[in-house]
């Protein structure tokens, strides 16, 4: 899979060049090189590569010593050991420290390719599952948002509809102006509520997602609506002139 980063740590310039130019580079991997354990450790911690090809026998800090130091950091890169000594004790210790595989020197280019593919296969599957989870989370967020905003919208539309019915009756019955105004004011409040819903809906993608559970919404829609309603200017109440007396 192209695009993944592989760190090669080996004191042999020949090995580093071979792996970069003949195997990893042509396969589309981003390759970082280090010539000893100390510099390799620094590069690994600062870059967190997807995979490390680590030589066991290096001057200064051996591959095993570097791996021990690496596991004390937050870097969780996969590791393949490269060794000319492949003893059982070394293999056991290496696997205990999380090494996924090891290559015996001299190795073929095909063996390197197969080992790299085996090591990265699991992490690829993990990333694919995480991506699928993010997509499902987004889909659920959209579903919950639509349902919740539809509820708010429906409530306000019902209020507007009721206000229009009352207004029609008030005009037919020639009710006092104060009563008519109260009906209109209630309808205006619902219109502002509809406006708030539409504003929230228009910026749904900017709303912060929260962990989903069966009992809580994934999107803080109530807070978003409250915020939008604060932005809407409410006209000041008007003084009403006396209207006709209310009918018995």
N, C-alpha and C positions, 0 to 999 in steps of 0.2 A: 504494500500500500504506500503510495508516494505521499510525501509531505511529513512523515514521521521523522523525528530527530534521533540519530544514533551517535553516541559518543564512543570513540575508539581510544582506549588507553593502552599504549604499548611503547616500550622504549626502542623498538625496532622501527626505523624509518621505512624500511622495506615493507614490513607488515602493514603499517599505517597506510602507505601509499597503495598497496595492493588492494586492501579492503575498500578504500575510498574510491579508487579509479576503476577497479575491475568488478566490484560486486555491488556495494551500497549506492554509489553515485548513479550508475546506470539503471538501478531499480527505482530511482526517484526519491531516495531518502536524503534528508538534510544531514550531512556528516560533520561532526566536530571532532578534532584530533587533540590528543594530549600525550606527551612523551614520558610522563612519570606519574606515580601515584598521588603525589602532593598536588600538582597542578590539575590532575584529573579530578581529584576530590573537589577542588575549588570550582572547576567548570561544572561538575555534576550538580553541586548544591545551587549554583547561580542559574543554571539552565534547565534543570529537571528534565533531562532527555527521556524519550520513550523507552530507550534501551541503551545499555552500556556493554560494550565488548571489552572485557578487562583481562589484561595479561597478568598471570599469577606471579611470575618471577621478574621483578623490576628492582633496580638499585634504589636505595633510600627507603621507600615505602613499598612493600610487596602488595600484590593484588589482594591478598587475604586481609592484610592490615588496613588497606584502603577501604575494603568492604565493611570491616568492623566499624571504622570511623564513619562511613557513609550511613550506616544504619542508626547512628546516634543523631543524625540530622532528620529534617522533615522530607528529604528527598526519598521517594519511593520508586525510583526507576528500576525496571527489570534489568537483570544482569546475566550475561553469559561469560563464563570463565574461559580463557584461552591458556592452555598449559601444555608443557612438554613432558610433564611428570605424572599425569593423571592417576595418582595413587588413590586407594579407597578412602584413606583418612582425610585427605584433602577434599575429596568429593563430598564426603559426609558433612564436614565442617562448612563447606561452601553452600550446600543445599540447606543446612540449618540456618544460614544467614540469608536465605531467600534467593539463591542463584537458581535460575530456571533451567539452565543447560550448561554443558561445557564442551569445548572443542579441543581435541588433541592435535598438537602441532607435530608434523606438518599436516595441514588440512587442505581439502580441495575447495574450490570456489562454490561448488554445488553443496558441499556440507555446510558452508557458512550460510548460504541462502536458505537452506532448509532449517537450520537452527534459529536463524533470525525470524523466519516465518512462524515457526512453532512458538517462539517466545512471545511474539506480538499478537498471535491469534486471539489469546484470551483477553488481552487489553482492548483489542478491536471489538470483541463481542460486548465487553463491559461498556465501552463508549456508545455502541449501537443501542444497548438497552437504556442507557442514560438519555440518549437522544429521543428514543421512543417515549420514555417517561416524560420528558419535557414537552413533547408534542401532545401527549394525552392530557398533561396538566393544562396546557394552553387551551385545548379543546374543551375541557371541563370548565375552565374559567369563562370561556365564551358562552357556554351553555347556561351556567349559573347567572352570568351577567344579563343575558337576554331574558331569562325567566323573571329575575328580580326586577329589572327595569320595566318589563311588561306589566308586572303587578302594580308598581308605582304609577305607571302611565294610565292603566285601566281605572285605578281609583280616582285619579284626577279627572279623567274624561267623564266618569259617572257623575262626579260633583258638578262639572260644567254643564252636563246634560240636565241634571236636576235643577241647577240655577236658571237655565234657560226656560225650563217648564214653569218654575215659580214666577219668573219675570213675566212670562206671557200671561199667566193667571192674574198677576198683580196689575198689569196694564188693563186687562179686561175688567177687573173689579175696581179700577181707579183707586188703588190703595195709596196711603200717604207716601210722599216722596222719600221720607226717611226709610220706610220699609223697602221700597224699590232699590234704594242705594245700598242697603245692607245685602240684598240679593246679588246685586252687581259686584259688590266688593268680594263676596265669597267666591263668585265665579272668577274674578281676576286673580284671587289667591291660587286657585286651581290651575289657571293658565300659567302663572309663574312656576308652579310645580312641574307642569309639563315642559316648560322651557328648561328647568333644571335637569330633568330627565334627559332631554335631547342633548344638553351640553355634556353630561356625563357619558352618554352613548357615543358622542363624537370623539371623545378622548379615552375610550376604553383601553386602548393599548398602553396608555401611560399609567393606568392604575396599578398600584403595587399588589403583586400576588402574595398571598399568605398561604402557609401549609394547609392543605385540604383535609377536612375530616367530614364525617357524616352529619355532624351537628353544627358546623360553622361554615359560612360562605367563604369562598376563596378570594373574593374581592370585597373590600370594605366599601360597599356601594352606599350604605347609609351615610358614612362620613363624607363621601364624595358629593352626595346630594346636598348634605348640610352645607358643605363648602360652596356649592353653586348657588344655593338659595341666599347665602350671605351677600353674594355679589349683585343680586337683583335689587334694584331700588324700588322700595315700596312708596307709592304716592301718598302724601299726607292726607289725613281724613278731612273732608270738606264739611263746612257747617251747612246743615240742611234747612231750607225754608220750610215753614209749616205747610203741610199739604192738606188735602181734604180729610175730614174725620174718618176714622176707621169704621167700616160698616159693622153693624151688629151681626 
